[in-house]
């Protein structure tokens, strides 16, 4: 009768790694952190750019009449700036006259576009109308009191939504790409290390 001796378990030499390195965890975590910071910085810069643009709007008191200068053909948006707690703005009776004295069509703004008025706590600007300036020149704008009886300021400028949206989309893409790559690397490293231990 022969006796088979049990095979001793393999002994890993001292100082050797138990499997794939943990470096993947560090790199993956770094990618996630970099993606978050990069997206955050992009959003902050976009915010300051928006505030700078809003500060540059031409403004008039409502009710009132003012002349705004348009340097090139473009669509201009009219924003009503008033107290945050004020009732919704009604019809302002806005009328626009072009450089040649002709009436310019004014259309209601579709959508809910708002911003906090820089330097004026508690005041909010809301896009309410727009007009197309077909040529550069001076445009005369008149606005009567709102039907709610709320006075305020009428600001005239670009559609800030079209300027902000690309930055928000870009920051989101940076975060998704970086965070996705980092999380993928972390998962792969975890799976490889788990398989090595088995």
C-alpha positions as CSV (number, residue, x, y, z in Angstrom):
1,X,0.0,0.0,0.0
2,X,1.5,3.3,-1.1
3,X,0.9,6.6,0.7
4,X,0.7,9.8,-1.2
5,X,2.1,12.8,0.6
6,X,-0.1,15.9,0.4
7,X,1.2,18.6,-1.9
8,X,2.2,21.5,0.2
9,X,0.5,24.8,-0.7
10,X,2.6,27.2,-2.9
11,X,4.4,29.7,-0.8
12,X,4.7,33.2,-2.3
13,X,8.2,34.5,-2.0
14,X,8.6,37.2,0.6
15,X,8.2,40.7,-0.9
16,X,6.2,39.7,-3.9
17,X,2.9,41.4,-4.9
18,X,-0.3,39.5,-4.2
19,X,-1.6,40.5,-7.6
20,X,-2.1,43.5,-9.8
21,X,-0.9,46.8,-8.3
22,X,-3.2,49.2,-6.5
23,X,-1.8,51.9,-8.8
24,X,-5.0,51.6,-10.9
25,X,-7.0,52.8,-7.9
26,X,-4.9,55.9,-7.5
27,X,-4.9,56.8,-11.2
28,X,-8.7,56.2,-11.4
29,X,-9.3,58.3,-8.3
30,X,-7.1,61.0,-9.7
31,X,-9.0,61.0,-13.0
32,X,-12.3,61.4,-11.1
33,X,-11.0,64.2,-9.0
34,X,-9.5,66.0,-12.0
35,X,-12.7,65.7,-13.9
36,X,-14.7,67.1,-11.0
37,X,-12.3,70.0,-10.5
38,X,-12.1,70.7,-14.3
39,X,-15.8,70.8,-14.7
40,X,-16.2,73.0,-11.6
41,X,-13.7,75.5,-12.8
42,X,-15.3,75.6,-16.2
43,X,-18.7,76.3,-14.6
44,X,-17.3,79.0,-12.4
45,X,-15.6,80.8,-15.3
46,X,-18.9,80.5,-17.3
47,X,-20.8,82.1,-14.4
48,X,-18.4,85.0,-14.2
49,X,-18.6,85.4,-17.9
50,X,-22.4,85.5,-17.7
51,X,-22.3,88.1,-14.9
52,X,-20.0,90.2,-17.0
53,X,-22.3,89.9,-20.0
54,X,-25.3,90.9,-17.9
55,X,-23.5,93.9,-16.5
56,X,-23.0,95.1,-20.1
57,X,-26.7,95.1,-20.9
58,X,-28.2,98.5,-21.8
59,X,-30.9,99.4,-19.4
60,X,-33.9,101.7,-19.1
61,X,-36.5,102.5,-16.5
62,X,-40.0,101.1,-16.9
63,X,-42.2,103.0,-17.7
64,X,-40.0,105.0,-20.0
65,X,-38.3,105.4,-23.4
66,X,-34.7,105.0,-24.3
67,X,-32.4,104.6,-27.3
68,X,-30.1,101.5,-27.4
69,X,-27.3,101.2,-29.9
70,X,-26.9,98.0,-31.9
71,X,-23.5,97.5,-33.5
72,X,-24.4,94.7,-35.8
73,X,-27.5,92.9,-37.1
74,X,-28.7,90.4,-34.4
75,X,-31.6,89.4,-32.3
76,X,-31.9,91.3,-29.0
77,X,-33.6,90.0,-25.9
78,X,-35.5,92.2,-23.5
79,X,-35.2,91.3,-19.8
80,X,-37.5,92.7,-17.1
81,X,-35.5,93.3,-13.9
82,X,-37.6,93.6,-10.7
83,X,-37.9,92.3,-7.1
84,X,-37.7,88.5,-6.7
85,X,-41.0,88.6,-4.7
86,X,-42.9,90.7,-7.3
87,X,-45.9,89.3,-9.0
88,X,-45.4,88.0,-12.6
89,X,-44.9,90.8,-15.1
90,X,-47.8,91.5,-17.4
91,X,-47.9,93.2,-20.8
92,X,-45.4,96.1,-20.9
93,X,-46.7,97.5,-24.2
94,X,-43.2,97.4,-25.6
95,X,-42.6,99.2,-28.9
96,X,-39.4,99.3,-30.9
97,X,-38.5,101.7,-33.7
98,X,-35.6,101.1,-36.0
99,X,-32.9,103.5,-37.2
100,X,-35.0,104.5,-40.2
101,X,-38.1,105.2,-38.0
102,X,-39.9,102.1,-39.0
103,X,-41.6,99.9,-36.4
104,X,-39.8,96.7,-35.5
105,X,-41.8,93.6,-34.6
106,X,-41.5,92.5,-31.0
107,X,-42.1,88.8,-30.1
108,X,-42.8,87.2,-26.7
109,X,-39.9,85.2,-25.4
110,X,-40.6,81.5,-25.2
111,X,-39.0,79.8,-22.3
112,X,-38.2,80.6,-18.7
113,X,-34.8,82.4,-18.7
114,X,-33.8,84.2,-15.5
115,X,-30.7,85.6,-13.8
116,X,-29.8,87.3,-10.5
117,X,-29.1,91.0,-11.2
118,X,-25.4,91.5,-10.3
119,X,-24.9,93.7,-7.3
120,X,-28.6,94.0,-6.5
121,X,-29.6,91.4,-4.0
122,X,-33.2,90.3,-4.2
123,X,-33.7,91.4,-7.9
124,X,-34.1,89.0,-10.8
125,X,-34.0,89.5,-14.5
126,X,-36.5,87.5,-16.7
127,X,-36.5,87.3,-20.5
128,X,-39.9,88.6,-21.7
129,X,-39.5,89.6,-25.3
130,X,-37.2,89.9,-28.3
131,X,-36.8,91.8,-31.5
132,X,-34.6,91.4,-34.6
133,X,-32.3,94.3,-35.4
134,X,-31.9,93.9,-39.1
135,X,-29.1,96.5,-39.3
136,X,-26.7,98.4,-37.0
137,X,-27.9,101.7,-35.6
138,X,-30.0,103.3,-32.8
139,X,-33.2,101.6,-31.8
140,X,-35.8,103.5,-29.8
141,X,-37.6,101.4,-27.2
142,X,-40.6,102.5,-25.2
143,X,-42.3,100.5,-22.5
144,X,-45.4,101.3,-20.5
145,X,-46.2,100.1,-17.0
146,X,-46.8,96.4,-16.4
147,X,-50.4,95.4,-16.0
148,X,-49.5,94.2,-12.5
149,X,-48.5,97.8,-11.7
150,X,-44.9,96.7,-11.0
151,X,-42.2,99.2,-12.0
152,X,-38.7,98.0,-12.8
153,X,-35.9,98.0,-15.3
154,X,-35.8,96.8,-18.9
155,X,-32.4,95.4,-19.9
156,X,-31.5,94.8,-23.5
157,X,-28.8,92.4,-24.7
158,X,-28.0,89.0,-26.2
159,X,-29.8,85.8,-25.4
160,X,-27.6,84.6,-22.5
161,X,-28.9,81.1,-22.9
162,X,-27.0,80.6,-26.1
163,X,-23.8,81.8,-24.5
164,X,-24.1,79.7,-21.4
165,X,-25.4,76.4,-22.8
166,X,-22.2,75.5,-24.6
167,X,-20.2,76.0,-21.4
168,X,-22.6,73.8,-19.3
169,X,-22.5,71.1,-22.0
170,X,-18.7,71.3,-22.2
171,X,-18.3,71.0,-18.4
172,X,-20.7,68.1,-18.3
173,X,-18.8,66.3,-21.1
174,X,-15.5,66.8,-19.3
175,X,-16.9,65.4,-16.0
176,X,-18.6,62.4,-17.7
177,X,-15.5,61.5,-19.7
178,X,-13.0,61.9,-16.9
179,X,-15.1,60.3,-14.2
180,X,-16.2,57.5,-16.5
181,X,-12.6,56.7,-17.4
182,X,-11.5,56.9,-13.7
183,X,-14.4,54.7,-12.5
184,X,-13.7,52.2,-15.2
185,X,-10.1,51.9,-14.3
186,X,-11.0,51.5,-10.6
187,X,-13.5,48.7,-11.4
188,X,-11.0,46.9,-13.7
189,X,-8.3,47.1,-11.1
190,X,-10.6,45.7,-8.4
191,X,-11.7,42.8,-10.7
192,X,-8.1,41.9,-11.6
193,X,-7.0,42.0,-7.9
194,X,-10.0,39.9,-6.9
195,X,-9.3,37.3,-9.6
196,X,-5.6,37.2,-8.6
197,X,-6.5,36.4,-5.0
198,X,-8.8,33.5,-6.1
